[in-house]
Amino acid sequence: MAVVKEGSTEAPVRRPLAWQSAEFWDEAKLDAELRRVFDLCHGCRRCFNLCDSFPRLFDLVDASPTGELDEVKSADFKPAIDACTLCDLCFMTVCPYVPPHDFDLDFPHLVLRARAIAHSKGETPFAARQLTATDRNGTAASLVSTLANWATDRGNALGRGVLQAAADVHREAALPRFAGRTFAVQAAQEPPALNRTAPAFGRKAVLYATCFCNYNNPEIGMATRAVLAHLGVETEVVYPACCGMPQLEHGDLESVAAKARKVSAALGSWIERGYDVVALVPSCALMLKFEWPLILPGDAAIAKLSKATRDIAQYVVEIARKEGLPPGLKPLPGGVALHLACHARAQNLGPKAAEMLKLIPGAELSVIERCSGHGGSWGITSDNFPVAIKQGRPVARQANAALIEGKRYLASECPLAGEHILQGVERLPEPAAAAPEHALHPIQLFALAYGLGG
């Protein structure tokens, strides 16, 4: 008789999503699996402090007549499901029962299944669907960026009131600004000079711009191009479409699969020509590397793209180890409070952003390893923004302490998380440090250390 271990000591293994099978969409089978997994979570509770999903679930159980899951109604599960940000930290860092353990527990993907079924029944709110149409919204807003930024500014009480009423966006949540020129346009107009004396000269990389860098923060992309050119890497910028993470959050798997096919087809020709693929935002890298192959496990183009894709910090560290870096890196006075993004940690790479910044002479880092609480489009809604601020308070406190100690820069691999942390610092009950106006991406700091701007 096989013995079930108390906890797994093996590396987590993700199962493909069986969303093209009838069983995946069977609501009775979903309910049975929710009850099986929730009962395991209730009996373990190691995940109690990761996000609001688990406290909500445990409170439901503790308030039941028996103190067990059998007295909790399935209809009451929704708040626990809704609170999941799909950060993947429970799966990657805490849960002892993930595959290959016999209990085969994958809480985020179970939440994704529940949301997919809800989405198929038309339960995703209209406003949420419109809010996450990033390519349409970004294209339109970039044409009228001054007006769009004025309307969505936190200081515009009228505009934010209308946005909250129409789109359920909390009036106090910081929103990304729109660029008048997209990253793709700027990259075409301002190509960097290639350092042909650098040890890595001869490498070629295609930068997957991501919707955020393309429409909202081209500075990240331009800093990336400048750094890689200085390292000797020839780059091209490609942006066929959004990776689909906003749609994944709502369980719209058909849309995610369509985007995966489109982007992998566009990037495939570059891979065939010997280009590496570099994603500029961790959530997008996670999609290309891990989520797409689980959604379309038999797709050869997606498998090829997954193997070829690197996160930007991962790529710089790889170059430093294999070929070496050109001279010229200078210290960053004041040091950095660095937040490691959840979706970078979920790639199981190790702290590559920290490793990259430690390549800078005299690097002074305060590393923060905890979820910011933002959760993409999840964290800006009327109901979720206060929860996101609460969940991110430990990170805000660590960032605030580092700034009080004298750290000059606040950085996060996730641009949305970085701005959310700054909002958290503003809202701390204790005295807050004089925080920088904006958080930076680590690659922008690396560019500054090379004197390349940022």
C-alpha positions as CSV (number, residue, x, y, z in Angstrom):
1,M,0.0,0.0,0.0
2,A,1.4,3.4,-1.1
3,V,2.2,5.9,1.6
4,V,1.1,9.5,1.0
5,K,3.8,11.9,2.2
6,E,2.9,14.7,4.5
7,G,4.5,17.2,2.1
8,S,6.4,17.2,-1.1
9,T,10.2,18.0,-1.2
10,E,10.2,17.9,-5.0
11,A,10.0,20.8,-7.5
12,P,6.5,21.8,-8.4
13,V,5.1,20.5,-11.6
14,R,2.3,22.2,-13.5
15,R,-0.3,20.1,-15.3
16,P,-1.7,21.2,-18.6
17,L,-5.1,22.9,-18.4
18,A,-7.7,20.4,-19.8
19,W,-10.0,23.2,-20.9
20,Q,-10.8,21.6,-24.2
21,S,-12.4,18.6,-22.5
22,A,-16.0,18.4,-21.4
23,E,-15.1,17.5,-17.9
24,F,-13.3,20.8,-17.3
25,W,-16.6,22.6,-17.9
26,D,-18.7,20.3,-15.7
27,E,-20.0,22.4,-12.8
28,A,-20.7,19.4,-10.6
29,K,-17.1,18.2,-11.0
30,L,-15.8,21.7,-10.4
31,D,-17.7,21.9,-7.2
32,A,-16.3,18.5,-6.1
33,E,-12.7,19.6,-6.9
34,L,-13.2,22.9,-5.1
35,R,-14.4,21.0,-2.0
36,R,-11.5,18.6,-2.2
37,V,-8.9,21.3,-2.5
38,F,-10.5,23.7,0.0
39,D,-10.7,20.9,2.6
40,L,-7.0,20.3,2.1
41,C,-6.3,24.0,2.5
42,H,-8.4,24.2,5.6
43,G,-6.5,21.3,7.2
44,C,-3.1,22.9,6.4
45,R,-3.4,26.7,6.5
46,R,0.3,27.4,5.6
47,C,-1.0,29.9,3.1
48,F,-3.0,32.1,5.5
49,N,-1.0,35.2,5.0
50,L,-0.4,35.2,1.2
51,C,-3.5,36.9,0.0
52,D,-7.1,37.5,0.9
53,S,-8.4,34.2,-0.6
54,F,-7.3,32.0,2.2
55,P,-8.5,34.1,5.1
56,R,-11.9,34.4,3.4
57,L,-12.0,30.6,3.0
58,F,-10.9,29.9,6.5
59,D,-13.3,32.4,8.0
60,L,-16.1,30.6,6.1
61,V,-15.1,27.3,7.5
62,D,-14.6,28.6,11.1
63,A,-18.0,30.3,11.1
64,S,-19.8,27.1,10.0
65,P,-21.7,25.1,12.7
66,T,-19.2,22.2,12.6
67,G,-16.1,24.2,11.9
68,E,-15.6,22.0,8.8
69,L,-16.1,22.5,5.1
70,D,-19.1,20.2,5.0
71,E,-21.4,22.9,6.4
72,V,-20.2,25.6,4.0
73,K,-22.5,26.2,1.0
74,S,-20.9,26.1,-2.4
75,A,-22.5,29.4,-3.3
76,D,-20.4,31.0,-0.5
77,F,-17.1,30.1,-2.1
78,K,-17.3,33.0,-4.6
79,P,-15.5,35.6,-2.3
80,A,-12.6,33.3,-1.8
81,I,-12.3,32.7,-5.5
82,D,-12.7,36.3,-6.4
83,A,-9.9,37.4,-4.1
84,C,-7.2,35.3,-5.9
85,T,-4.8,37.5,-7.9
86,L,-3.2,34.5,-9.7
87,C,0.1,35.6,-8.3
88,D,1.1,31.8,-8.1
89,L,3.0,32.3,-4.8
90,C,0.9,29.6,-3.0
91,F,1.8,27.1,-5.7
92,M,5.5,28.1,-6.1
93,T,6.6,28.9,-2.5
94,V,4.2,27.6,0.2
95,C,1.9,24.7,-0.7
96,P,3.3,21.3,0.3
97,Y,0.7,19.4,-1.8
98,V,1.4,20.6,-5.4
99,P,2.2,18.1,-8.1
100,P,4.0,15.7,-8.1
101,H,2.5,15.1,-4.6
102,D,-0.4,12.7,-4.7
103,F,-2.9,15.4,-3.5
104,D,-2.2,17.2,-6.8
105,L,-3.2,20.6,-5.6
106,D,-3.0,23.7,-7.8
107,F,-5.1,26.4,-6.2
108,P,-4.5,29.2,-8.8
109,H,-5.4,27.0,-11.8
110,L,-8.5,25.7,-9.9
111,V,-9.5,29.4,-9.5
112,L,-8.8,29.9,-13.2
113,R,-11.2,26.9,-14.0
114,A,-13.9,28.4,-11.8
115,R,-13.5,31.8,-13.5
116,A,-13.5,30.2,-17.0
117,I,-16.8,28.5,-16.3
118,A,-18.2,31.8,-14.9
119,H,-17.0,33.6,-18.0
120,S,-18.6,31.0,-20.3
121,K,-21.9,31.7,-18.6
122,G,-21.6,35.4,-19.3
123,E,-20.8,36.4,-15.7
124,T,-17.7,38.5,-16.5
125,P,-18.9,42.1,-16.1
126,F,-19.0,44.2,-19.2
127,A,-16.8,46.9,-17.6
128,A,-14.1,44.3,-16.8
129,R,-14.1,43.0,-20.4
130,Q,-13.7,46.6,-21.7
131,L,-11.1,47.5,-19.2
132,T,-8.8,44.6,-20.2
133,A,-9.0,45.3,-23.9
134,T,-5.5,46.6,-23.7
135,D,-4.6,46.8,-27.4
136,R,-7.8,48.7,-28.3
137,N,-7.6,51.0,-25.3
138,G,-3.9,51.6,-25.7
139,T,-4.1,52.4,-29.4
140,A,-7.0,54.8,-28.9
141,A,-5.5,56.5,-25.8
142,S,-2.1,57.0,-27.4
143,L,-3.7,59.1,-30.0
144,V,-5.1,61.5,-27.4
145,S,-2.6,60.8,-24.6
146,T,-2.8,64.3,-23.1
147,L,-6.6,64.1,-22.7
148,A,-6.5,60.4,-21.6
149,N,-4.0,61.2,-18.9
150,W,-5.9,64.2,-17.7
151,A,-9.1,62.2,-17.5
152,T,-7.5,59.4,-15.5
153,D,-5.3,61.4,-13.2
154,R,-6.1,60.9,-9.5
155,G,-6.3,64.7,-9.1
156,N,-9.2,64.9,-11.5
157,A,-12.1,64.3,-9.2
158,L,-14.7,64.6,-11.9
159,G,-13.0,62.3,-14.4
160,R,-12.2,59.6,-11.8
161,G,-15.8,59.8,-10.5
162,V,-17.1,59.1,-14.0
163,L,-14.5,56.3,-14.5
164,Q,-15.6,54.7,-11.2
165,A,-19.3,54.8,-12.1
166,A,-18.8,53.6,-15.7
167,A,-15.9,51.2,-15.4
168,D,-15.8,50.2,-11.7
169,V,-12.2,51.6,-11.3
170,H,-11.6,52.9,-7.8
171,R,-11.2,56.7,-7.9
172,E,-8.1,56.5,-5.8
173,A,-6.2,53.8,-7.6
174,A,-3.1,54.9,-9.5
175,L,-3.5,54.2,-13.2
176,P,-0.8,53.9,-15.8
177,R,-0.4,56.9,-18.0
178,F,-0.4,56.6,-21.8
179,A,2.5,57.6,-24.1
180,G,2.0,59.8,-27.1
181,R,4.4,57.6,-29.0
182,T,4.4,53.9,-28.5
183,F,7.5,51.9,-27.8
184,A,7.3,50.4,-31.2
185,V,7.2,53.8,-32.9
186,Q,10.1,55.2,-30.7
187,A,12.2,52.1,-31.3
188,A,11.8,52.5,-35.1
189,Q,12.7,56.2,-34.9
190,E,15.6,56.1,-32.4
191,P,17.7,53.0,-33.0
192,P,20.6,52.7,-30.5
193,A,24.3,52.5,-31.6
194,L,25.6,48.9,-31.3
195,N,28.7,48.3,-29.3
196,R,30.7,46.0,-31.6
197,T,33.6,45.7,-29.1
198,A,31.4,44.2,-26.3
199,P,32.0,40.5,-25.4
200,A,28.4,39.6,-26.3
201,F,28.6,41.1,-29.8
202,G,27.0,38.8,-32.2
203,R,23.9,38.0,-30.1
204,K,20.5,39.0,-31.5
205,A,17.3,39.5,-29.6
206,V,13.8,40.3,-30.5
207,L,12.1,42.3,-27.8
208,Y,8.4,41.4,-27.1
209,A,7.2,44.9,-26.3
210,T,4.2,43.9,-24.1
211,C,1.1,46.1,-24.0
212,F,2.3,48.0,-20.9
213,C,5.7,49.0,-22.3
214,N,4.3,49.7,-25.8
215,Y,1.4,52.0,-24.7
216,N,2.2,53.1,-21.2
217,N,5.9,53.1,-20.4
218,P,8.2,53.0,-23.5
219,E,11.0,54.2,-21.2
220,I,11.4,50.6,-20.0
221,G,11.8,49.4,-23.6
222,M,14.1,52.2,-24.6
223,A,16.3,51.5,-21.6
224,T,16.4,47.8,-22.5
225,R,17.4,48.6,-26.1
226,A,20.1,50.9,-24.9
227,V,21.5,48.4,-22.4
228,L,21.5,45.5,-24.8
229,A,23.1,47.6,-27.6
230,H,25.8,48.5,-25.1
231,L,26.3,44.8,-24.3
232,G,26.7,44.1,-28.0
233,V,23.2,42.7,-28.7
234,E,21.4,43.6,-31.8
235,T,17.7,44.1,-31.1
236,E,14.4,44.3,-33.0
237,V,11.1,45.3,-31.4
238,V,8.0,43.3,-32.2
239,Y,4.5,43.7,-30.8
240,P,1.8,41.5,-32.5
241,A,-0.6,41.6,-29.6
242,C,-1.1,41.5,-25.8
243,C,0.0,38.3,-24.1
244,G,-3.6,37.8,-22.8
245,M,-2.8,38.0,-19.1
246,P,-5.7,40.4,-18.5
247,Q,-8.1,37.9,-20.2
248,L,-6.5,35.0,-18.2
249,E,-7.5,36.8,-15.0
250,H,-11.1,36.6,-16.0
251,G,-10.9,33.0,-17.3
252,D,-11.3,33.9,-21.0
253,L,-9.2,31.0,-22.2
254,E,-10.4,31.2,-25.9
255,S,-9.0,34.8,-26.1
256,V,-5.8,33.8,-24.4
257,A,-5.3,30.9,-26.8
258,A,-6.0,33.1,-29.8
259,K,-3.4,35.6,-28.7
260,A,-0.9,32.8,-28.0
261,R,-1.3,31.5,-31.5
262,K,-0.9,35.0,-33.0
263,V,2.1,36.1,-31.1
264,S,4.0,32.8,-31.3
265,A,3.5,32.8,-35.1
266,A,4.9,36.3,-35.4
267,L,7.9,35.6,-33.1
268,G,8.6,32.2,-34.6
269,S,10.3,33.6,-37.8
270,W,12.7,35.6,-35.6
271,I,13.6,32.5,-33.6
272,E,14.3,30.7,-36.8
273,R,16.8,33.5,-37.7
274,G,18.7,33.0,-34.5
275,Y,17.1,35.6,-32.3
276,D,16.5,35.2,-28.6
277,V,13.1,36.4,-27.4
278,V,13.2,38.9,-24.4
279,A,10.0,39.9,-22.6
280,L,10.1,43.2,-20.7
281,V,7.4,42.5,-18.1
282,P,7.4,39.4,-15.8
283,S,3.7,38.6,-16.2
284,C,4.2,38.5,-20.0
285,A,7.3,36.4,-19.7
286,L,5.4,34.0,-17.5
287,M,2.6,33.7,-20.1
288,L,5.0,33.0,-23.0
289,K,7.2,30.6,-21.0
290,F,4.6,28.7,-18.9
291,E,0.9,29.6,-19.2
292,W,0.6,29.3,-23.0
293,P,2.2,25.8,-23.1
294,L,-0.2,24.7,-20.5
295,I,-3.2,26.1,-22.4
296,L,-2.1,24.8,-25.8
297,P,0.2,21.9,-24.8
298,G,0.4,20.3,-28.3
299,D,1.4,23.5,-30.2
300,A,4.9,23.3,-31.6
301,A,5.2,27.1,-32.2
302,I,4.3,27.8,-28.6
303,A,6.8,25.2,-27.3
304,K,9.5,26.7,-29.4
305,L,8.7,30.2,-28.2
306,S,8.6,29.0,-24.5
307,K,12.1,27.6,-24.9
308,A,13.5,30.8,-26.6
309,T,12.0,33.4,-24.2
310,R,14.0,35.1,-21.4
311,D,12.9,37.7,-18.9
312,I,15.1,40.8,-19.3
313,A,16.9,40.5,-16.0
314,Q,17.5,36.8,-16.7
315,Y,18.9,37.7,-20.1
316,V,21.4,40.3,-18.8
317,V,22.6,37.9,-16.1
318,E,23.0,35.2,-18.7
319,I,25.2,37.5,-20.8
320,A,27.3,38.5,-17.8
321,R,27.9,34.8,-17.0
322,K,28.6,33.5,-20.5
323,E,30.3,36.3,-22.4
324,G,30.9,39.0,-19.8
325,L,30.0,42.7,-19.6
326,P,31.8,45.7,-21.1
327,P,33.4,48.1,-18.6
328,G,31.8,51.3,-17.5
329,L,29.2,50.4,-14.8
330,K,29.2,53.0,-12.1
331,P,27.7,52.8,-8.6
332,L,24.2,54.1,-8.0
333,P,24.5,56.6,-5.2
334,G,22.0,56.0,-2.4
335,G,21.2,52.4,-3.3
336,V,17.9,50.6,-4.2
337,A,14.9,49.2,-2.5
338,L,14.1,46.3,-4.9
339,H,10.7,44.5,-5.0
340,L,10.8,41.1,-6.7
341,A,7.6,40.6,-8.7
342,C,5.4,37.6,-8.0
343,H,5.4,36.6,-11.7
344,A,9.2,36.8,-11.8
345,R,9.3,34.5,-8.8
346,A,6.7,32.2,-10.4
347,Q,9.2,31.6,-13.3
348,N,11.4,29.8,-10.8
349,L,14.5,31.6,-12.0
350,G,15.9,32.8,-8.7
351,P,16.1,36.5,-7.9
352,K,17.5,37.6,-11.3
353,A,16.7,41.3,-10.9
354,A,18.7,41.3,-7.7
355,E,21.5,39.4,-9.4
356,M,21.5,41.9,-12.2
357,L,21.7,44.9,-10.0
358,K,24.5,43.3,-7.9
359,L,26.6,43.4,-11.0
360,I,26.8,47.2,-10.5
361,P,29.9,48.1,-8.4
362,G,29.1,48.9,-4.8
363,A,25.5,47.9,-5.2
364,E,23.4,48.6,-2.1
365,L,20.2,46.6,-2.2
366,S,17.3,46.1,0.1
367,V,15.4,43.2,-1.4
368,I,11.6,42.8,-0.8
369,E,10.2,39.3,-1.5
370,R,6.4,39.5,-0.9
371,C,3.4,40.2,-3.1
372,S,2.6,43.8,-3.6
373,G,-1.1,43.0,-3.5
374,H,-1.9,44.7,-6.9
375,G,-2.8,41.8,-9.1
376,G,-3.1,43.7,-12.4
377,S,-6.6,44.8,-13.3
378,W,-7.8,43.0,-10.2
379,G,-6.3,45.6,-7.8
380,I,-7.9,48.7,-9.3
381,T,-11.6,47.9,-9.0
382,S,-13.8,49.5,-6.5
383,D,-14.1,46.5,-4.3
384,N,-10.5,45.2,-4.6
385,F,-8.4,48.4,-4.3
386,P,-8.8,48.6,-0.5
387,V,-8.0,44.9,-0.3
388,A,-4.9,45.4,-2.5
389,I,-3.7,48.2,-0.3
390,K,-4.2,46.0,2.8
391,Q,-2.4,43.0,1.2
392,G,0.5,45.2,0.1
393,R,1.0,46.9,3.5
394,P,3.9,44.6,4.6
395,V,5.7,45.5,1.3
396,A,4.9,49.2,1.7
397,R,6.4,49.0,5.2
398,Q,9.6,47.4,4.0
399,A,9.9,49.9,1.2
400,N,9.3,52.8,3.6
401,A,11.9,51.5,6.0
402,A,14.4,51.2,3.2
403,L,13.7,54.7,2.0
404,I,14.0,56.1,5.6
405,E,17.4,54.4,5.8
406,G,18.5,56.4,2.8
407,K,17.8,54.3,-0.3
408,R,17.4,56.6,-3.2
409,Y,15.5,54.4,-5.6
410,L,12.5,52.2,-5.4
411,A,12.3,49.5,-8.1
412,S,10.1,46.6,-9.0
413,E,10.2,44.2,-11.9
414,C,6.4,44.8,-12.2
415,P,5.7,48.4,-13.1
416,L,2.1,48.2,-11.8
417,A,3.4,46.8,-8.5
418,G,6.0,49.5,-8.2
419,E,3.4,52.3,-8.4
420,H,1.1,50.4,-6.1
421,I,3.8,50.1,-3.5
422,L,4.3,53.9,-3.6
423,Q,0.5,54.3,-3.0
424,G,0.9,51.9,-0.1
425,V,3.7,54.0,1.4
426,E,1.5,57.1,1.1
427,R,-1.2,55.3,3.1
428,L,0.8,53.9,5.9
429,P,-0.4,54.9,9.4
430,E,3.1,55.5,10.5
431,P,5.3,58.4,9.2
432,A,6.2,57.8,5.6
433,A,9.5,58.5,3.9
434,A,10.0,61.1,1.2
435,A,9.4,58.6,-1.6
436,P,10.5,59.0,-5.2
437,E,7.9,60.2,-7.6
438,H,7.9,57.0,-9.5
439,A,9.2,53.4,-9.1
440,L,11.6,52.3,-11.8
441,H,12.2,49.0,-13.6
442,P,15.5,47.4,-12.7
443,I,16.7,47.6,-16.3
444,Q,16.3,51.4,-16.1
445,L,18.6,51.4,-13.1
446,F,21.1,49.3,-15.0
447,A,21.0,51.8,-17.8
448,L,21.6,54.6,-15.4
449,A,24.6,52.7,-14.0
450,Y,26.0,52.6,-17.5
451,G,25.3,56.3,-18.1
452,L,22.7,55.5,-20.7
453,G,19.8,57.3,-19.2
454,G,16.7,55.4,-18.0
